[in-house]
Amino acid sequence: MDHSHGTPPSPADRPARLAVGLVGAGRAGSVLAAALARAGHQPVAASAVSSDSLDRAARRLPGTPIVPPDSVVAAADLALLAVPDDALEPLVTGLAEVGAFRAGQIVVHISGAHGLGVLAPATRVGALPLALHPIMTFSGRDEDESRLAGVSWGVTAPPELRPVGEALVLEMGGEPLWIADEQRALYHAALVVAANHLVTLINDAADLLRAAGVEQPGLALAPLAGAALDNALRSGDAALTGPVSRGDAGTVVGHLDVLRGRQPSAVAGYLAMARRTADRAIAAGRLDPAAAESLLDVLGGHSAAT
């Protein structure tokens, strides 16, 4: 069954109204549990420890009892495990050891890095495992809830549960994107490059502009970065511009000299991205390897694409 273009699930595939338990009322988990509530499911319990998590649960899941994780899972038809990646395996193992999971219960984690293997302790007792990961970053602000509309989700499930996973995503306003279990780590690495590394690049650029005397770097960067992102998504490597793609070794030398003197912490990142840009420009035929020789010498004398 393919719901990739937003076709509503058939009544037979649509999950019944479910009692939802949220383990981890963090920035993502609280938004997703609220989205399930808007779809007609019933939040029955949540776990929260920090003051921020308690506040999020009170705002987004009003009236929902705050109880320990094993009590959350015991009360739920759908247990939503929304904890950090490294905490997921010990959480599932510990819940299984105390007998919190049961046969027929839907157990969902929202980690992009993990597939179904991390849910094996629950699966062994007959629980139904789903890995549902929204391809969106959550800031903790109120607009997070509206950002879910139209977002793609990485869905990984046993074949017989695929319609259930897709239906839950559609109910939350998302678009299911099927990810094979063995491709989960590669899928997540791609998203980290696109989102987390992009934030680092933009913030490094903003720091450099501030050092150059620009008081509001965001205003200067927004049109440029927005256009570059749009061009890259539309045109791939044809969107490459700038001194590396032109082979302007002198300009790159000038950049490296000023960075070493004014912002040495930015040198390693500049070099790494310039080398990668050179690789892609050469592979795409936008930079002739012979013309790039002096540039590659400046960048360390080697390039993966040469």
C-alpha positions in Angstrom: 0.0 0.0 0.0 1.4 3.4 -1.0 0.2 6.5 0.8 3.2 8.5 -0.3 1.0 11.1 -2.1 -1.2 11.8 0.9 -4.1 9.4 0.0 -6.1 8.8 3.1 -5.8 5.3 4.5 -8.8 3.1 4.1 -10.9 2.4 7.1 -9.5 -1.1 7.4 -5.9 0.3 7.6 -6.7 3.3 9.9 -5.7 2.6 13.5 -8.6 2.4 16.0 -8.8 5.2 18.6 -5.8 4.4 20.8 -4.8 5.1 24.4 -1.4 6.9 23.9 1.4 6.8 26.5 4.3 9.2 26.1 7.7 8.2 27.5 9.7 11.5 27.3 7.9 14.8 27.1 10.7 16.4 25.2 10.6 18.9 22.4 9.6 16.3 19.8 7.7 13.8 21.9 5.3 16.4 23.3 4.5 17.7 19.9 3.9 14.2 18.4 1.7 13.1 21.3 -0.4 16.3 20.9 -0.7 15.6 17.2 -2.0 12.1 17.9 -4.5 13.7 20.3 -5.7 16.0 17.6 -6.2 13.0 15.4 -8.6 11.5 17.9 -6.3 9.3 20.0 -6.4 9.7 23.8 -3.3 10.6 25.8 -3.6 8.6 29.0 -0.2 9.0 30.7 3.2 10.6 30.2 6.6 10.6 31.9 8.5 13.8 32.5 11.4 14.7 34.8 12.8 18.1 34.1 10.8 21.3 34.7 10.8 22.0 31.0 9.3 18.6 30.2 6.7 19.0 32.9 5.8 22.4 31.5 5.5 20.9 27.9 3.3 18.1 29.1 1.0 20.5 31.0 0.7 22.8 27.9 0.4 20.2 25.2 -1.2 17.3 27.0 -3.4 19.0 29.6 -4.8 16.8 32.3 -2.6 13.8 31.4 -1.2 12.0 34.5 2.6 12.2 34.9 3.8 8.8 36.0 7.0 6.6 35.8 7.8 5.1 32.3 6.7 1.6 33.2 3.3 2.9 34.3 3.0 4.9 31.1 3.6 1.8 28.9 1.3 -0.3 31.0 -1.6 2.1 30.5 -1.0 2.5 26.7 -2.3 0.8 23.6 0.3 2.9 21.8 3.5 3.5 23.7 5.4 6.4 22.2 9.1 6.3 23.2 10.6 9.7 22.6 13.9 9.7 24.4 17.5 10.5 23.1 19.1 8.0 20.8 21.6 6.6 23.3 18.9 6.3 26.0 16.5 4.2 23.8 18.1 0.8 24.1 18.5 0.8 27.9 14.9 2.2 28.2 13.4 -0.6 26.1 15.5 -3.3 27.9 14.5 -2.0 31.3 10.8 -1.8 30.4 10.9 -5.3 29.1 12.6 -6.6 32.3 9.8 -5.3 34.4 7.1 -6.7 32.1 5.8 -3.4 30.9 5.1 -4.4 27.3 2.3 -6.8 26.3 1.2 -8.7 23.2 -0.7 -6.6 20.6 0.5 -3.3 22.0 1.9 -0.8 19.4 5.4 0.4 20.5 6.7 3.4 18.5 10.1 5.0 18.7 10.9 8.3 16.9 14.7 8.0 16.6 16.1 8.5 13.2 19.2 6.6 14.0 17.6 3.4 15.1 15.5 0.8 13.3 13.5 -2.1 14.6 16.3 -3.9 16.4 16.2 -1.6 19.4 12.6 -2.7 20.0 13.4 -6.4 20.0 12.8 -6.9 23.8 9.2 -5.6 23.2 8.7 -7.6 20.0 9.7 -10.8 21.8 6.6 -10.5 24.0 4.3 -9.8 21.1 4.4 -6.0 20.9 4.1 -4.5 17.5 7.2 -2.4 16.6 7.2 0.8 14.5 10.1 3.3 13.9 8.4 6.6 12.9 10.8 9.5 12.5 9.6 13.0 11.5 12.1 14.8 9.2 11.9 18.0 11.1 13.9 19.8 13.7 12.0 20.9 16.9 13.0 24.1 18.7 10.7 23.8 21.7 8.6 26.8 20.6 4.9 26.8 19.9 5.4 26.8 16.1 6.7 23.3 16.3 3.2 22.0 16.2 2.3 23.8 12.9 5.6 22.7 11.3 4.4 19.1 11.3 2.0 19.7 8.4 3.3 18.1 5.2 6.6 16.9 6.8 8.0 13.6 5.5 8.5 10.8 8.0 10.9 7.9 7.8 8.7 4.8 8.4 10.3 1.5 9.2 8.1 -1.5 10.2 7.6 -5.2 9.6 5.7 -5.6 6.3 2.4 -6.4 8.0 2.6 -3.3 10.1 3.5 -0.9 7.3 -0.1 0.3 6.7 -0.5 1.0 10.4 2.7 3.1 10.5 1.7 5.0 7.3 -1.8 5.6 8.7 -0.4 7.1 11.9 1.9 9.4 10.0 -1.0 10.6 7.8 -3.2 11.2 10.8 -0.5 13.5 12.2 -0.4 15.5 9.0 2.8 13.9 7.6 3.9 12.1 4.4 5.2 8.5 4.9 8.6 7.8 3.4 9.5 4.1 3.5 13.0 3.4 4.8 14.3 -0.2 4.9 15.5 -1.3 8.3 19.1 -1.8 7.1 19.2 1.7 5.6 18.2 3.5 8.7 21.7 4.7 9.8 22.5 6.0 6.3 19.1 7.7 6.1 19.8 9.4 9.5 23.4 10.4 8.5 21.9 12.3 5.5 19.5 14.2 7.7 22.3 15.2 10.1 24.3 16.6 7.2 21.3 18.5 6.0 20.1 20.0 9.3 22.7 19.9 12.0 25.7 20.6 9.9 23.8 23.4 8.1 23.1 25.1 11.4 26.9 24.9 12.2 27.8 26.3 8.8 25.4 29.2 9.1 26.4 30.1 12.7 30.1 30.0 11.6 29.3 32.4 8.8 27.4 34.6 11.2 30.4 34.7 13.6 32.7 35.7 10.7 30.4 38.5 9.6 30.2 39.8 13.2 34.0 39.8 13.3 33.9 41.8 10.1 31.7 44.4 11.8 28.3 43.3 10.6 25.9 43.8 13.5 23.0 41.8 12.2 24.5 38.9 10.2 21.2 37.1 9.9 19.7 39.8 7.8 22.6 39.6 5.4 22.7 35.8 5.2 19.0 35.0 4.9 18.5 35.8 1.2 21.9 34.3 0.2 21.5 31.1 2.2 17.8 30.7 1.2 18.7 31.1 -2.5 21.6 28.7 -2.2 19.4 26.1 -0.5 16.7 26.5 -3.1 19.2 26.3 -6.0 20.8 23.2 -4.5 17.5 21.4 -4.1 16.5 22.3 -7.7 19.7 22.0 -9.6 22.1 19.7 -7.6 25.8 20.4 -8.3 24.9 22.8 -11.1 24.1 25.2 -8.2 27.8 25.4 -7.2 29.3 28.9 -7.3 32.2 30.7 -5.7 36.0 30.6 -5.8 36.4 26.8 -5.3 34.1 25.9 -8.2 35.9 28.5 -10.3 39.4 27.3 -9.3 40.3 30.7 -7.9 43.2 29.5 -5.7 44.3 33.1 -4.9 41.0 33.9 -3.4 41.0 30.8 -1.3 44.6 31.6 -0.1 43.3 35.0 1.0 40.5 33.5 2.9 42.7 31.0 4.7 45.2 33.7 5.6 42.6 36.0 7.2 40.9 33.1 9.0 44.2 32.0 10.5 44.8 35.5 11.8 41.3 36.5 12.9 39.2 33.3 13.4 41.5 30.3 13.6 38.8 28.0 14.9 37.1 28.3 11.5 40.1 27.1 9.4 39.4 23.4 9.7 35.8 23.7 8.7 36.6 26.0 5.8 39.2 23.5 4.5 37.0 20.5 4.9 34.1 22.0 3.0 36.3 23.5 0.3 37.9 20.1 -0.3 34.4 18.5 -0.5 33.2 21.3 -2.8 36.2 20.7 -5.1 35.5 17.0 -5.2 31.9 17.6 -6.2 32.8 20.3 -8.7 35.3 18.1 -10.4 33.0 15.1 -10.5 30.2 17.2 -12.0 32.5 18.6 -14.7 32.3 22.1 -13.4 35.9 22.3 -12.4 38.6 20.9 -14.7 41.1 18.8 -12.8 44.1 20.4 -14.6 42.8 23.9 -13.9 42.2 22.9 -10.3 45.8 21.8 -9.6 46.9 25.0 -7.8 43.7 25.1 -5.9 44.1 21.5 -4.7 47.7 22.3 -3.6 46.3 25.1 -1.4 43.7 22.7 0.0 46.2 20.1 1.0 47.3 18.6 -2.3 44.7 15.9 -2.5 41.0 15.5 -3.5 38.9 12.3 -3.4 37.6 13.0 -6.9 41.0 13.3 -8.6 
